[in-house]
Amino acid sequence: MKKNIAAILFVISTSAAAGFLDLYNGVTLGLPLPEHDFQYLSPPLATKNTPLLLIDFWATWCEPCRVSIPKLNALQQKFSPQGLQIIGISQETKTEVLPFLARIPMHYPTAVEGKLNLHKALGVKALPYAIFVDKKGIIIWRGQPSEINDELIEELLIKQKTPG
């Protein structure tokens, strides 16, 4: 009984600190972004040597994903001149995603998964979910798109400009 209570308290305290979806999704900070082969539905941005890459995992059926699109559009417009690049990735088919994009435009590159599925490689199971990847290809932040704000992006961009 004591072991069960201790386990429950551990899960609750950990969930509060890291966020339940972080635990559920299993993305590990500090690791390199796994191999992937997106099939772009809009022109891709150059991601080689990108100071800061934001990958948004989303789906057409996901209401919180739809809610975050205008915010991500605004962040792309505001911070792309400073080096932020956003990519929206769905596990759905092109046939499912293209009509959605005609109704709700994303002002950043969008793609669907290829054979090297990044959702699976990272263990992303719950949506929406986002990660930031630094200029060296290392995952440096994970969480909900709703948690992303100007201050976070500015802080991450400054860290990318700092040598080391």
N, C-alpha and C positions, 0 to 999 in steps of 0.2 A: 504494500500500500504506500509506504513512504517513497519507494522508488517511483511509483506512478505519479505521486504529487510532485516530486522533484523534477521529473521529466516534463510534466505539464507546466510548472513554473519556468523551467528553462525555455521551453518553446514560446511561452507568452512573453518573457522578457526579451528573448532574441527577436521575436517577431516585431515587438514594439521598436526595438533599436534598428533593425535592418529593413523592416517592412515585410509584410507577409509575402508579397509577390517576389521580392528578392530571394527569399528562402525557397519559394515554390519554383521559381524559374531557374535558379541554380547558376546564374552568371557569376563568374569569379573575376574580381578586380585584379589587375596586375598581369593578366595573361594576354598573349597576343591574340588578335582577332583571327579566328580559324579561316581556313580556305573557304571560298564561296564562289559561286558563278551566277550572279544575278542575271535575269533577263529583263533589261530595261524597257519600260513602256514609254519613257520620255528620254530626251537626250541626257546621258550620264554626265555628271561633273567629273572632272579629273580628281581622283582620290589619292593618287600617288603624292606623297609629301604634303598632304593636306594638314595644315596646322591643327584643325579640330574637326572631327567627323561625328555627326549625330546620326545614329541609325535608329529609326522609329519602326518598331514591329507593330503592324496594324492589320485589320481586316475590314471588309466592307460591312459585315454584319455587326460589328462592334460599335455600339453607341458612344462609349467614352473615346474611342479612336476618332470617330467623326467629330466629336467636340474639340479634340486637340488640333485638328487640321488648321483652322484659322490662326491659332497661336503659333504653330510651326511655320506657317506661311509668313507671318510677321517677323519671326526670329530669323528666317532665311533672308528676308529683305534687309533687315537691320544689321545682321552680323556677317553676311557673306563677304562684304568688302574687307572685313578684318580677318577672314580665314575660316569661318564656319561653313561647313557644307553638310546639308541634311539629305538623307536618303530614306524614303519610305519603302519598307519591304513587307510584302504579303505572301502568305503560303497558298493563296488562292490562284486560280488560273487567269490568264490574260482575258479570257472570255468573261469572267466574273468581274474583273477589276476595271477594264476599259469603260464600260457603261457608267460605272460609279464615278470615274474620273471626269467624265463628260458632265455629270451633274454637280460634283463637288471637286473643283480643281485643286491640285496640290502644286504650289509654286516652287517645288523642289523635285529632283529626280525621284521617280517611283519605279519599282521593279517587283517582279515575282521571283520566287526561289527557283534555282536550277537544280541540277543533280546534287551539287554540294550544298545541302540545305543548312543555312546558318541558324535558323530556328532550332533545328535538331542538334547541331554541333554545340550550341550554347545552352541548350536545355530550356529554351523559352517556350512555356506552355500557356501562360496567361497573358492576355492583352488588355489594354495597350501596354507596351513596354519599350524602353529606350535605353540606349547605351551611348556613351561618348568614347571615342577612340582617339588617342593622341597621334602626333606626327610620326611616331615610331611604330604605330600599329598596335599599341597596347590599350586594353580596356581600362579606362580611368574613372568611369562613373556608370552607375546603373540605377534605374528607377522608373517612375511614372512620368510621362510627358507633362502632366499637370504640375510636377515638382520643379520643372525647369523654368528659370527666370533669368532676367538680364544679368543679375549679379553673379549667378552661377557661371553663365557663359563668359562673362568678362574675366572672372577668376581663372577659369580653365584656359582661356586664350592667353592671359598673362603668364601662366605656368608654361605654356608652350613656347613663349618667347624667351623665357629664362634659360640660359645655358645649363646643361647638366643632365 
